[in-house]
Each structure stands twice: as structure tokens, then as C-alpha cells.
Amino acid sequence: MPDTDLRIRLVTLDEAFDDLGRNPRPFLLINIDQHPGGIPKPSESLLERLREDRVSDLMIVPTTLAELDSALPLSRDREKFIAGEFVMVVVTKVHETPERPHGGQGVVGLEERARNGLYVTVTMATERLRACEDHSEGRKMAADTRRGEIFERLQPLLGNISARNCFAEGQKRVEIWYAGLSSYQAMKSVYADMREQLRKGAKSISVKEEQLELIRTAHAIYTKTEDFLRAQHAMSAELRKMIESDDFKNVGLEEQHEMQANFLRERALAQHQELAHNKQSGPSLPQLMQAASAMDLNPSSVYANVLFYKTALDCAMLLGRVERGVGAMLGPDHIKALKRFLAQADEADGESTVDEETEAARRLRDLGRRVRTRAGWEEFFAIAERAGSEFWMTKAL
């Protein structure tokens, strides 16, 4: 094991679950069948990321695919584990929530933010797609007619949610997202900006693909938010039932902890995939990075498999606000993560094939370029690092 300020321990899967019940934090899985000569050391970049996340006690779990499949389905990371690479698992407490209200209350909290994010994303993407179609045909069609054509194209991406209604509801919320602009002005500005980009050489087909991908991801995030909250409340209800039972109340604290740990390990497996959202068909990290900016939402709130990138996804969300003229406060952790991801994207320039994290870094860099030049960012980082404090950021382009 490397000589670091992290305490690194090799533990069994059961030992890890027991420990994480008391202290949720990231841990590493490694396929022992691929390393008969001994467990490799994690890369220095991975260890540095863990230090930045203030992890001081790192558990590494050497295990087998058979053991893992019976306890902790990996889905998206399955092939990575089979190949013998380290797989990061981030654990958080998601089961201790109050009873979900009944009686027809309106959508609130996280679900409301995800829904509004979907609405506004559909509205603004529609305007960008309208600009693409008008540019491709060399004529400006009546807005309502063109939008009607676009709604038909978007509907398969939105399931049973009406594309037309999404657009209409988004229109009502746009002016809240854009500083000093009415909904009409904000939508007109997005349309005009898109037309200008196309005139300067942006490829219409690439823009269309990007916007359709964004809507598909926004819809996935909204529906998964609903699934996540249902699973979370179902798990909480079962756990509360156990805690209120005489069997639980009549034993000591250590036995109570063991009962809760066994519940989460043995009875909650059916909910795991909804809580973790690590399904093979789920959005990728680069897609979530793009959506965080468009939806004004950090997807790690419901996608536990990207909790390790929570700060970077925060940066994407905050940069979206800055681009919309709202401004945002970036803390020291945001500034450090943003600088690292921008550098990672720069280092990969010229490479045609990169891993998911680097592609996500490229998308974060693209978001950054919408509010500052690269030289402007370097100046910002130099000033912010010297001060070591929060900084209010506004658009500088």
C-alpha cells in the first residue's frame, strides 16, 4: 500500500458494510481473481481525490464477482470490476427520511426542482432546435408551426409527459432562471445566439444531437428522481416499522445497530438499484454534467453512483447560473475541482478516445468557456487560490 496520510485497510465486504453503517464514505472494490499476486495500489490521482473529499480512513475490499453479485449489484461498473480495475463505491445515508405526506399535496423539494429543470430544458432546447431547422432550410418558419414539428420529434424522448405541455410550463419559469429578462426575451436570445453560432460554422446536425441527448437525460433525471424518492420512502417506512417494534426497543444499542445493518444488507436489496441509480441504461457522467447546467440541479442528489463527482457537478450547475446572468458563489472546493477538471480536459486535447471522466471534464470546460476565456480562468484561479475564500462569479464574456 502507498505511503499516504490516508489510513488504508483491506476488509471483507461484510466488514465494510458494518463499518459504513456507522460512518458512510467512499470505499474501493477490487476483483481478487484478477490479482493473484496481490492487491495493487490505487493511483496517486485517485488517492488525491479522496484526500480532497476529506477521506481519512479508506477501505479496500478484495472480493469476487460471485460474492459481489449476491450483495451489491454493480451494473454500469461491472465490466470495469471484471477487468481488475478499482471500482469506487460511495455510500450515503438515504434511508432515514420522514414519512411521505399524503392527501394531494403539490410537488415540492427535490422533485419540484427536477420537474422544473425538465420543463425549462425542453423549452430552451426547443428554441435551439428551431434555430437549427430555420438555418438548415434557409427560411424562418412561423414559430408555432416549427415548434409543433419539434414537439412531435421530442415526444418519444419524454414518455407519457407531453412535449407541448413541458414547453408551455417551461415558458412560465424561464424568466426566473434568466436575470433581468422576460421569458420572451430569454427565449429570443437563445434562438438568436444559436443562429449566430450556426452562421459561424457550428454543425446543425451536432447541435441537434446534443439537444436531443440533453432532453433524453433531463427526462431520465426527472423520472429517476420520482423512483428514487419512492424507493427512499419505502425503505424508510420499513425501517421505521422495525425501529418501533418491541424486538428493537428491548435490546441494547449494539444489537439495535446490528438489526439495522442486517435490514439494509438483507431486506433492502430490492431497492438498491433505485437508490444507487447505477443501472446500465442510466445517463453517463458526461451527460449528467451537461444536464446539471441546463436543469439547475446536481444529479448526484439522486444518482448515488456519481456522488464522488458531487463537487464537479455542483460546478456545472453553478456555471449554468452564471451563463444565464444570475451569478453564483464558488467555494474553495468548487474552485479546486474546476481547476483540476479544466486541466484534465486540456491534457487530453488531441486524443480521439478518452474515458468517461475525461469526457465529463471536456463538457465542464465547454461550460466554463461560455462565461470566461481560458486566460480569464487562469487569472481567476490565481486570485482565488491566494485569497482561499469564496468568490462571487459573474459572466465575463
N, C-alpha and C positions, 0 to 999 in steps of 0.2 A: 504493500500500500504506500502511496506517496506521503512525503513528509509535509503536512499542511497544518493549519490551525483548526481543521475540522477533526472531530473525533469520528473515526470511521470504524464501523463494526460489521462483521459478517454474521447474519442471523437467519433463522429459518423463517418461512412465510408465516407460521403461527406466531412466532415471537414478534415479528414485525407488526402483525395485526394487533396483538396485545399492547405493544408499545404505542402504536399510533392512536389507539383508543384514548390514551391519556394525553398524547402530545402530537396532534396532526401536523405533518410536514412532508416534504418530498423524500422519496427513497428510490433506490435503483434495483432493477431486476436484471439478472444475467443468466443466460442459458448454460448451465454447468456441463451439459452434454457436448457443447462446442468448445469447451476449455478444459480438456482432461489434464493438462499440465499445470493448472492453477488459474485463479481468477486474475484477469488483467486489471491494471489500474485505470480509473476514469481519466479522461483527458484533462489537461490543466484548464482549458476553456470552460469545461463543464463544472469543474470544482470552483472556478472563479465565479461563475454564475450563481452557484449555491451559496458562496460566501456573500455575494451581493444581496441574496434573498435572506441573509442572516441565519442560515442553517449552520448550526454548530455541532450537531450530532447526526451524522449521516449513516443510515443503514443500507447495506448492500445485501440483497437476498439472492444467493445462488440457488436456482431451482430448475425444475424440468418442465417441459411443455405439458405433460400429463398432470402434474401437480397444479400447475397454474390454471389449466383449463377447468379444473374442478373447483377453483376458489375465486379466481379473478380474471374474467374474460378480457382479452386484450384487443381483439378486433383489428383496428387500424394499425396497431403496433405489433401485430402477431408476426409478420414476416421479419421485421427488424429483430425481434427476440429470437426467432428460429435461427437467424443468421449469426447469432452470438454477440450482437451489439447490446450495449446498455440501454435499457428502457426506463425512462423516468416516469414514476407514478406520483402524482400529487394528491394528497388526501386532505379533505377539509370536512368540518362538521356540517352535514346537510340535513340531519335527521331531527334536530332539536328545534322544531318550529311550532308555533301555536296552531290550534285547530283552525281550519279554513272556514271563513264565515259562510253562512247560508242565507237564503232569502232574497236573491236577486240583486245583490249589491253590484255596483258598476265595476269595471276593470280598473284595478289600481296597482301601484307599485311597479315591480319588475315587468309584469305582464302588460301594463299600460305603456311603459317605455318601449317594449319590444313591438307592440302593436303600432304605436305612433311612428316608430322608426321604419316599420314596413310601409306605412302609408306615405310618409314623406319620400322614402326611397323610390317607390313606384311613381310618384308624381314627378320627381325631378328626372328620373331615368326616362320617363315618357317624353319629356321635353327634349332630352338629348337625342333620343331615337327619332323624334320628329325632325330635329335639325338634320340628322343623317339622311332621312328619306327625302327631305326637301333638297338637300345638297346633291344627292345622287340623281334625282330627276331633273335638276336644274330649274325647278319652279317651286314657289311657295304655295302649297295647297291650304285651303281653309283649315284652321287649327282643329276645329271639332271633327271634321271629316278625317283628317290624318290621325288624330288621336283614336278615333273609332277603329281604324285599321290596326293601330298598335295594340289596343286593348285585346283584340282577337288573338294576336300573336302572344301576348303576355298571359292570357288566361290559363293555358296548360301549366304554366310555372307556378300558379297560385292556388291550384286545387279548387276547393269549394268556396274560396274567397273571391268575390267579384273584382276583377281588374278595374272596372269602371268606378265601383264604389271606393276602392283603395285610392284611386286618383282624386276623387271628389273629397274624401276625408283628408287626404294629404294636403290639398289646396287650403283647407281651413287652418292647417297647422304650420304651413311654410313660413309665414311672417314671424312666428315665434322663434324660428330657427335662424333667421337671417336678420342681422342687426340693421335697423333703420330702413328696411324695405317692406313694402306691402307684398302679399302673395303674388300679385300680378307682376310687380317689378322684379321679384326674385326669379320667377319662372322665365320671364322675358330675358333676364340677364344670363341665365343658364343656357337658354336656346341660342342667344347671340354669341356667347363665348364658344359654344360648340361649333357654330357655323364658322367662326374665325379660326378655330383650330383646324377644321377641315380645309379651309382655304389655304392654310399654311402647310398642308401636307399630311395631316393626320389621316389614317386609313379608315374609311367609313365602316368596312367590314369588321375591323378590330374593335372599333368603338362599340358597334352593335353587340358583338360577342361579350365584351366586358360588361355592358349594361344588363344584358340578359343573365349573365353569370351572377351579377350583383343582386338582381331581383330574386333569382333562384335561392341564393344564400340568405337573403333577408327573410324570405318566406320560411326557409328551414329554421332559422333562428327563432322566429316567432312561434312556429308550431312546436319546436323543441322546448321553448320556454313554457308553453302550456303543459307539455308532457312532463317536464322537469318539476313544475310546481305540483302537479297531480301526484307524481311519484314521491316527492318530498313529503307532502302532507299525508299520503297513505302510510309511509314509513313512520312518520311522527305519531300518527294515530295509534299504530300497533305498539310502538314503543311506550307511549303514554299509558296504554292499557296494561302493559306489563308492569310499569312502574307503580301503577295504582293498585296492583294485585297484592293480596296478603302474602303470597310467596316471596315477593320482592321486599315488602316492608319488614318482614320478620327475620331478615338476615343482615349481617354486618356490611360495612362499606366495601370491603374487598370482594365479598360474594356478590354484592349488587353490581360492582364493576364487571365481574366475570359474566353475570347474566346478560348485561347489556352488550358486552363484547361478543358473546355467543349468539345473541339475537342478530347483530349486524353481520356476523360471519355466516350463520347458517340459515336464517329465515329471510334475509333481505336480498339474497342473490337475484331474485326475480326483478328487483328494482334497480339493480346495479347499473345496467346499461342505460336506463333512462336518466339516472343521476350523473353518470360519468359522461355520457354522450360520446363515447369512443367508438361509435359504430362505423363500420367500413364505408357506409354510404354518406356519412356526415361531411360537412364542409371541411376543407383543408385549412391549415393555418394561414396561408396567403389569402384565401377567400374571406376568412374571418377578419383579417387585418383590414381589408378593403371595406367590409361591412361595418366595422366598428366606427369608421369615419362617417359613413353615409347614414347610419342609423342612430348615431349619438348614444351608443350602448357598448359596454365592454362584454363581448361574448363569453368571457371566462366566468361570468356570473352564472351561466347555465351549462357551459361546456367544461367540466372539470378536467378533461384531458389537456386543456391548454392553460391551466392555472399557472404553469411555470412561466407563461408569457403574459401574465396579467399586466405587468408594468408597460410592456411594449404595446399591448392592445389599448391600454389607457392612453398612451401617446398618440395612437392612431385616432382615437375618439376625440382627444383634445385638439389635434391638428385639424380635424374636421370642423370643429367650432371656430378655430382661428381663421380657416379659409372662408367660413360664412360670415366673418366680420364680427363675431361675438367676443373673441378673445378668450384666453384660458390661462390658468395658473399652472405652471410646470414646477414640480418639486425637484429636489436634488436627485431622487431615484429616477424620475422621468428623464431628466437631462442626461444622466449617466447611461440609461438604456438607449435613449435616442442616439447619442453619440456612438455607442457601440454598434447599433444596428446600421447606421449610416455608413460607418467604416466597413462593416461586413459586406454591405452591398457594393461599395466602391472596390473592395478587394476582388470581388467576383466579376467585375466588368470584363467582357470579352469571353466569358465562359458560356457555352450554349446550354449546358445541363448543370443544374445546381440542385441541392437538397431543398426540402420544404422550408426550413428555417431561413436559408439564404434568399429564397424567392419571397418569403414574407418580409425580409429586410429590404429587398428591392421595392416592394409595394409601399413600405413605410417611407422609404427615401422618396418615392414618387409623390407621396402625400406632402412630405417636407418641402419639396421643390415648388409646391403650389403656394407656399407662404414666404419662403426665403430662398435666395440663391445659395449655392454650396459655400461660397465665400462668406455670405451672411451668417450661415450656420456656424462656421468655424469661429467667427468673431463672437457670436452669441455664446458658444461653449467656453471660450477663453474667459469671457467676463463672468459667466455664471459659475464656473469652477473656482475662480478666485474668490467670489463672494460666498459660495457654499450655501446659498439660501434659495427660497422660492423666487420665481420670476414670472411676472405677468407678460404674456406674449400676445402680440397683435400681428396682423399681416403686414409684411414689409415689402411686398412686390407692387 
